[in-house]
């Protein structure tokens, strides 16, 4: 089964006004909407595109830093695509001040754990993993 994890933005979304702000020039490099960040611009092997995916709904987590104890980490295997569903867009609205300031992120411990498991991708429907 394939799941579309993209999020469509309407042209009237306030984030587009930020493109014109010179202090927000990071938006000009594709850091808006659904995108893929790669460490040091690493080439992504074609076999990485189709993986086992695990979706963790962390929208009910009451703190802004997602911890290992907030998920069932035992089910994560090497080469998985791990997705964290925060519902931050529904809570704050994409591109709002609150979205950029108060969003959820992964704890350093959780990131280190995912790296140790050798997952292929980490996704989050929030500003970023950290």
Residue pairs with C-beta under 8 A, 6 or more apart in sequence:
3 53
3 55
5 34
5 83
5 123
5 125
6 33
6 34
7 33
7 34
7 89
7 94
7 125
9 15
9 16
9 32
9 33
9 94
9 95
13 94
13 95
14 93
14 95
14 96
15 27
15 32
15 94
15 95
16 95
18 24
18 27
18 95
19 27
19 28
19 32
31 37
32 95
33 94
36 44
37 128
38 44
48 120
48 121
51 79
51 80
51 81
51 120
51 121
52 77
52 79
52 80
52 81
53 80
53 81
53 82
53 83
54 75
54 76
54 80
54 81
54 82
54 83
55 83
55 85
56 70
56 71
56 72
56 82
56 83
56 84
56 85
57 85
58 66
58 70
58 71
58 84
58 85
58 86
58 104
59 85
59 86
59 87
61 70
61 86
61 104
64 102
64 103
64 104
64 105
65 104
65 105
65 106
65 107
66 84
66 86
66 104
66 105
66 106
66 107
66 110
67 107
67 109
67 110
68 107
68 109
68 110
68 113
71 110
73 113
76 82
76 114
76 117
76 119
77 117
78 117
78 118
78 119
79 118
79 119
79 120
80 117
80 119
80 120
81 119
81 120
81 121
81 123
82 114
82 119
82 121
82 122
82 123
83 123
83 124
84 104
84 106
84 122
84 123
84 124
84 125
84 126
84 129
85 125
86 103
86 104
86 124
86 125
86 126
87 125
88 99
88 103
88 104
88 125
88 126
88 127
89 99
89 125
91 98
92 98
92 99
92 102
92 103
93 99
99 127
100 127
103 126
103 127
104 124
104 126
105 124
105 126
105 127
105 128
105 129
105 130
106 114
106 122
106 124
106 129
106 130
108 130
111 122
111 129
111 130
114 122
122 129
